[in-house]
Amino acid sequence: MSLVRLQQTEKSTECTSANSINASASIENTDIHNTSSQRLSIVSRSSSANSAATIRGLETATVSGDQVAIPSFRRLLAMNLPEWRQALFGCTSAVLFGAVQPLYAFALGSMISVYFLPNHSAIKERTTIYAFCFLGLAVFSLLINICQHYNFAAMGEHLTKRIRERMLSKMLTFEIGWFDQDENATGAVFSRLAKDANVVRSLVGDRMALLIQTFSAVTIACTMGLVIAWKLALLMIAVQPLIIICYYCKRVLLKSMSQKAIKAQDESSKLAAEAVSNLRTVTAFSSQARILQMLEKAQDGPEKESIRQSWFAGIGLGTSQSLLTCTWALDFWFGGKLISEGFITAKELFQTYLILVSTGRVIADAGTMTKDLAKGSDAVGSVFAVLDRYSLIEPEDPDGYKPDKLTGHVELRGVDFTYPARPDVMVFIGLSINIEAGKSTALVGQSGSGKSTIIGLIQRFYDPLKGVVKIDGRDIRSYHLRSLRKHIALVSQEPTLFAGTIRQNIMYAASEYVDESEVIEAAKAANAHDFIAGLKDGYDTWCGDRGLQLSGGQKQRIAIARAILKNPAILLLDEATSALDSQSEKVVQDALEHVMVGRTSVVVAHRLSTIKNCNIIAVLDKGEVVEKGTHSSLLAKGPTGAYYALVSLQKRPNNSEIN
């Protein structure tokens, strides 16, 4: 909120209340229709689609109607099978630690009864014995806790590592269209890899340990109580639900009060922070009194909210405590009655009472993690939504054709296409274009005409809705995609460099080991060797995150060197020089023209001066090829030609005509 808005708020007669924050939709909802099948082997796109309805061993249930996947925790635990020893030791430790509380209560009850003995020496002797019992329980608790937390932590970390590796491995097989969806944007994918795996780790580790401890403690406590004084134990067990509700309400109320108080104070805190950060402006306009007045008004809402919460908290907490006290009174009254009738002794009363009185609190503690379990369930669903999804474009089709070499002939015939993220916008309707092998073909046209889309179709980032894309006369969908892409290289407008050395970034394209001489030759062909050799560390120079240590021209030349090292049959250049200055563009353009010789090259460019030497120029307009020819033949059409019009648009008074 700016100060101007604050001044406008001051004029309003109503206090604005803090808007409640809606819970974000579960990230896996977009993939829900895909989780109904699990692919147990890698199959082609067509066979994937046909087997989508087949369920083979998928341990998730679906709810009819919305087809919402209910995640199976058994599947999740199965991912931890390699750590079965840690699971065994961790669960055993949790069971033993759960037994500590009832044993401690039993010893405490026995200890209290010692002080009623008439013999002082017996009191001293038994006190010593029970003191050592408490010491033994303390040491036992320490060792068991260490064992429990170590083993569950080891399980959780291995599971986190395994989930992240499998999720990333699976995501890398997904078609590009999946990443185009808003729900699968870069930030959302990072969140899945980082947060979901951690939430699942917490669910399997911390939460599982607490559940096992609770189950162990409650089972042992109830058993001991029934054995010692079954009548009193039955009464105390009968009122446990009331005790659980009381403890649960106390914890939830206190937590809710804290969160609401913080939220209510946010508005006034923002106002104070903005006033301090803009102190010069406030002082210059002598607005101190106005700021204080606005702050006072901003605090009216939080003050009323705090008073309202105090009433609810007082009534709720007071009622809970009163009910707890009443149950204790009932326990002692009934216990006293049993003692008077000779059914139990005072020692048995103290033992049974102390063993069972804490059971309700233990169950309530476990109950407060219901929200965490819900988050964990959502995270598990999100994880398996990714792991169970099949890719619409399978990169590892075992039946796909694996070419040893390509001539580079590309043909798009009768192609209809829309982007998955924009299904209502038709990019191509019946597009046909032929790209000859061994020649350079430029694609030009206004923005949105479909130039870069053709690049994506050749790479098979997407499949057309209708029509066919052929490479060397074969439907691109019949190829083994990874093998096909070994023969295709892409240099885009914004070159992608990784956090590594220049050598590593150039070698990134090589499928096999290459020696230093090949790297240097590729760099020389890309006009990159001279500037690399001039750097302090040469080819070992660190590029930085996304290549931030290098200029745009340097990054582009390294990207070209990477493409050259791949020695592709088909070279795709998508606006490779559009983001460069004139000097860098000339150097990069010289490198590109050298690289394009003798191989199929598809060039997308806005600057028409960079493509005038191409063998063929295709002009696109609204998803159609409206002209095709050489630079000179297209210019010869004069003002009526589409290419001539594009060239004229790029003329400047101080530039000569492109010819």
Secondary structure, DSSP 4 states (H G I P E B T S, - for coil): --HHHHHHHHH-SSPPPPPPPPPPPPGGGGGGGGTT---SS---HHHHHHTTT--SS---EEETTTTEEE--HHHHHHTTGGGHHHHHHHHHHHHHHHHHHHHHHHHHHHHHHHTT-S-HHHHHHHHHHHHHHHHHHHHHHHHHHHHHHHHHHHHHHHHHHHHHHHHHHHHTTS-HHHHHSGGGSHHHHHHIIIIIHHHHHHIIIIIHHHHHHHHHHHHHHHHHHHHHHHHHHHHHHHTHHHHHHHHHHHHHHHHHHHHHHHHHHHHHHHHHHHHHHTHHHHHHTT-HHHHHHHHHHHTHHHHHHHHHHHHHHHHHHHHHHHHHHHHHHHHHHHHHHHHHTTSS-HHHHHHHHHHHHTHHHHHHHHHTTHHHHHHHHHHHHHHHHHHTPPPSS-TT-TTSB--S-----EEEEEEEEE-TT-TTSEEEEEEEEEE-TTSEEEEEESTTSSHHHHHHHHTTSS--SEEEEEETTEEGGGB-HHHHHTTEEEEESS----SSBHHHHHHTT-SS---HHHHHHHHHHTT-HHHHHTSTTGGG-B--GGGTTS-HHHHHHHHHHHHHHH--SEEEEESTTTTS-HHHHHHHHHHHHHHHTTSEEEEE-S-GGGSTTSSEEEEEETTEEEEEE-HHHHHTTGGGSHHHHHHHHT--TTSPPP-
